[in-house]
Amino acid sequence: MELAGKVAVVTGAARGIGYALAERFLAEGARGVTVCDLDPADCHAAVSRLGPGTLDVAADVSVAADVAGVVARTEERFGPVDLFASNAGIGTGQGIEAGDEVWQQIWSVNVMAHVHAARAVLPSMLGRGEGYLLSTASAAGLLSNIGDAGYTVTKHAAVALAEWLAITYGDRGIKVSCLCPQGVNTDLLRSGLAAGGPATTVAAQGVIEPVDVADAVVAGLADERFLILPHPEVADYVARKAADPDRWLAGMRRLQARFAPPGQASTDGRGGS
C-alpha cells in the first residue's frame, strides 16, 4: 500500500507508536488521518501538533459502538477508510493471580478492539474490493513476556486473529499486517523500566524510538508483508523457539530467575541460550 491519498484511522494515537504512525502517514501524503485515543484532551492535543488533515475522535476501543463511531466520523470527514491501524494496547504487570476483571480488561483492549475494528471497516472494504488492516501486537505475541501473563496471552491472540483475517479475506482484496515490535521507548516500557526487574533486559538489547517503528511500518505496508518486525532479531528468536521449544523454555526460565520473580513485567522474549 502506498499511503498517498489514503484515509487512515490510528488508535492509541495520542502518543508513542500510534502518534508516530499518524505523523508518518501524514508525511507520506495521507489524505486524512483520524487520531483516536481514550482521553479527548489527549486526542485534541495530538491533532493540534499534527496539523491539517487530521481528525480527533476520543473512544474506548474495547467498546464496539465506540469503534463504529470512530469509523462513521472518519467517513463523514474524509470518506471511506483505506487503512485501520488498530494500535491501542495495555499491560497488567501481573501473572495468573490477576483478578478476573483485569483479565477481562486486557482481553477487551488487546484482542476485542481488533475484532471491533475489523467488523467496523470490513463491510465497506469488501464492497470496494480493497482495504488494509494493521494490528499492533508485540514480539510477546510470537514469543512471551516474563511476568505478564495477560499481555502474553492477549498478544498471542492478536497475532492469531490477524492471521485468520489474512487467510479469510486475503483473496477478497483485504491486506493484513501484524506489527510485532520488541523494546520501544513508550510509556508502557518506561513504566516497566521504572519498576526494575526483567524489563531491563530490553534496554540492554537496545530500545528503539516510535519513529523507528513507523519507518518499519511504512516499509512493511509498501511490501504488503504480514509480519512487520521493527527488531529483525525477533525472527531469529522465533526460529529458535520453533526449532527447539524445550531449550527455548529453559532459556526463558533462566532469564526469569536472573531478573525477577514471577509477577514482574517484562517485554523480552528472546529465550534460548
Residue, then its C-alpha position, 0 to 999 in steps of 0.5 A: m500500500e502506498l499511503a498517498g491519498k489514503v484515509a487512515v484511522v490510528t488508535g492509541a494515537a495520542r502518543g508513542i507508536g500510534y502518534a508516530l504512525a499518524e505523523r508518518f502517514l501524514a508525511e507520506g501524503a495521507r489524505g486524512v488521518t483520524v487520531c483516536d485515543l481514550d482521553p479527548a484532551d489527549c486526542h485534541a492535543a495530538v491533532s493540534r501538533l499534527g496539523p491539517g488533515t487530521l481528525d480527533v475522535a476520543a473512544d474506548v476501543s474495547v467498546a464496539a459502538d465506540v469503534a463504529g463511531v470512530v469509523a462513521r466520523t472518519e467517513e463523514r470527514f474524509g470518506p471511506v477508510d483505506l487503512f485501520a491501524s488498530n494500535a491501542g494496547i495495555g499491560t497488567g504487570q501481573g501473572i495468573e493471580a490477576g483478578d478476573e476483571v483485569w483479565q477481562q480488561i486486557w482481553s477487551v483492549n488487546v484482542m476485542a478492539h481488533v475484532h471491533a475494528a475489523r467488523a467496523v471497516l470490513p463491510s465497506m472494504l469488501g464492497r470496494g474490493e480493497g482495504y488494509l488492516l494493521s494490528t499492533a501486537s508485540a514480539a510477546g505475541l510470537l514469543s512471551n513476556i516474563g511476568d505478564a501473563g495477560y499481555t502474553v496471552t492477549k498478544h498471542a491472540a492478536v497475532a492469531l486473529a490477524e492471521w485468520l483475517a489474512i487467510t479469510y479475506g486475503d483473496r477478497g482484496i483485504k491486506v493484513s499486517c501484524l506489527c510485532p515490535q520488541g523494546v520501544n521507548t513508550d510509556l508502557l516500557r518506561s513504566g516497566l523500566a521504572a519498576g526494575g526487574p526483567a524489563t531491563t533486559v530490553a534496554a540492554q538489547g537496545v530500545i528503539e524510538p516510535v519513529d523507528v517503528a513507523d519507518a518499519v511500518v511504512a516499509g512493511l505496508a509498501d511490501e504488503r508483508f504480514l509480519i512487520l518486525p521493527h527488531p529483525e532479531v525477533a525472527d531469529y528468536v522465533a526460529r529458535k523457539a520453533a526449532d527447539p521449544d524445550r531449550w527455548l523454555a529453559g532459556m526463558r526460565r533462566l532469564q526469569a530467575r536472573f531478573a525477577p520473580p514471577g509477577q514482574a513485567s517484562t517485554d523480552g522474549r528472546g529465550g534460548s541460550 
